[in-house]
């Protein structure tokens, strides 16, 4: 990597050249392979420059500040010109000594006015600083007033530049690669040096890290960078340079890895001799681990699929025509730089398997079961998806225990539901906009156990697991306008009476916002610290400290003409993906990629329109562009340098909603999309681009019946090892098997089913 070794100080006029002589300046030093990492600069601290008097020259045009800049640039110029082929020393003293020898043309041990003027004319040094010339050295630094500079006076002239440091970097150290595991503390030293040592500036994506005010990112006075409790978002490039010299730069490339996480199902199963058995494994980790199956700690002896067959990259192990000898512990093992992790699926082969209290039978013994809550006009219904059995029902006319209030209202009053969310797999929180409250439903008791009063019209709910908070966005009217308020329910998963609090006020009043954008719950258990808030027609965002419930900074997006319409988060590499529109008109202005750590814009794609969606493993971004001529799904891969375009899919299907479903062939995800006006569901393989259609899923309710900006046909997947997705039709629910991509069942008798929430029931 070759860097530009020197530039003149900013005091010179903008129209003047880059140096006294083309080819003789600092760039020429780089061309000769100077041993200073390709560059040298005067390094300024804030010390006041010294100066002398005398000489009889007019000082009006050459102020002391300009004079000091001239001497800085004189050092730079002479380093390049005189030392490009002399790498004996990078010290300032050595440089000053050969400058004196070069200027002392008559070798009398002193520099007279004529010598200084002659060398300045010959080498065009009058461009070092406007208004100053070498002759001014006699005015400022001839301390004995004898009309000439001796060697000591010449040394003192440059020694007074306490601020001048000859900055250097060994070329072999220009790029430094280092690795850390999530949770580690890392100290990074800067190898840019100088005499005296210069103050060091650390940057990431051009943002000054010392000004970041992050507890986990600190710049110490000795010039080192210290990162504590590293997360995946800290991966990336960090640069360091001297405070006043941005051209000699060292880049530190930090890779962050995780310990692999492995989960298998079933935990235990029993089969008869001659049957087949399957075990499933889901792996996450960064970098993505190597996955293999073992039996009783030993590698499987593969036999071209006669006994063992591994599907995809280890997502499934199939055993064919099993015998008693196949009884054992089958281990899914994941290995990467972070370590080795295993999980065990046990197989018992016996002639007559008998069920026991754990559900241990001849099929399998799952340790958990999925159920889903459906919120519709007449209440809440809870179903088991395999047999599509109604598990529990809460009627709109039921009285909430401990109160005199109805769940929705007396007979004839339809329920109106905002968003519903799973809170720590203990409760389901659901917003009731027209009742200015949030209901808390116990997963175990299947009843409303708490009513949380909110501001008017609560619609959106977001759960932050590591802080146990539910954030509520209240519309304050029936229409989605930019006058919303934010409230927080703390200790959301605890058994207690809950209430709301507002974030810290701004200028003595609570903020009225347009949108609240919160990080989702993703596979990689990253603890996001911040969310974002937008305001009507403001081209920018405010960053929210979630733990302290207050704003910490604003990010200006005016250069990109961007009012964020939608914001999504990736735990991997710490990217924030924004859909932009311009103020007032709402015209789409493209997609922005932001660095979550520093809030700097990494890229702007003005031609990429639509709503971005990030897969739960943070490895894919799918942008849904609903244009007049059809729908386009743009698939991008999350890589360390940003978002890499993979492919796009155009369809005539008017897409209502999408969900990510665990892939059967990779440890990643596939995409399923429901239709606004057709009885179809689109399947998209995010690796191969393969598209299929699932038909016969009933007609959705009319879009005019959708409430609170919700899709008229939501679709919700049941998560890792869940086999199903649920999507409502006008008066029915359709349960879709994600493995066979077929309709498992239709559940009728419901009026306008809307939000779907999955929960996991632990089996005893």
Buried (B, 14 or more C-beta within 10 A) or exposed (E): EEBBBBBBBEBBEEEEEBBBBEEBBBBBBBBEEBBBBBBBBBBBBEEEBBBBEBBEBEBEEBBBBBBBBBBBBBBBBBBBBBBBEEEEBBEBEBBBBBBBEEBBBEEEEBBBBEBBBBBBEEBBBBBBBBBBBBBBBBBBBBBEEEEBBBBEBBBBBBBBBBBBBBBBBEBEEBEBEEBBBBEBEBEBEBBBBBBEBBBBBBBBBEBEBBEBEBEBBBBEEEBBBEBBEBBBBBBBBBBBBBBBBBBBBBBBBBBBBBBBBBBBBBBBBBBEEEEEBBBBBBBBBBEBBBBBBBBEEEEBEEEEEEBBBBBBBBBBBBBBEBEEEBBBBBBBBBBBBBBEBBBBBBBBBEEEBEEEEEBBEBEBBBBEBBBBBBBBBBBBBBBBBBEBEEBBBBBBBBEBEEEEBBBBBEEEBBBBBBBBBBBEBBBBBBBBBBBBBBBBBBBEEBBBBBBBEBBBBBBBBBBBBEBBBBBBBBBBEEEEEBEBBBBBBBEBBEEEEBEBEEBEEEEEEBBBBBBBBBBBBBBBEBBBBBBBBBBBBBBBBBBBBBEEBEBBEBBEBEEBBBBBBBBBBBBBBBBBBBBBBBBEEEEBBBBBBBBBBBBBBBBBBBEBBBBBBBBBBBBBBBBBBBEEEEBBBBBBBBEBEBBEEBEBBEBEBBBBBBBBBBBBBBBBBBBBBBBBBBBBBBBBBBBEEEBEEBEEBBBBBEEEEBBBEBBBBBBBBBBBBBBBBBBBBBBBBBBBBBEEBEBBBBBEEBBBBBBBBBBBEEEE
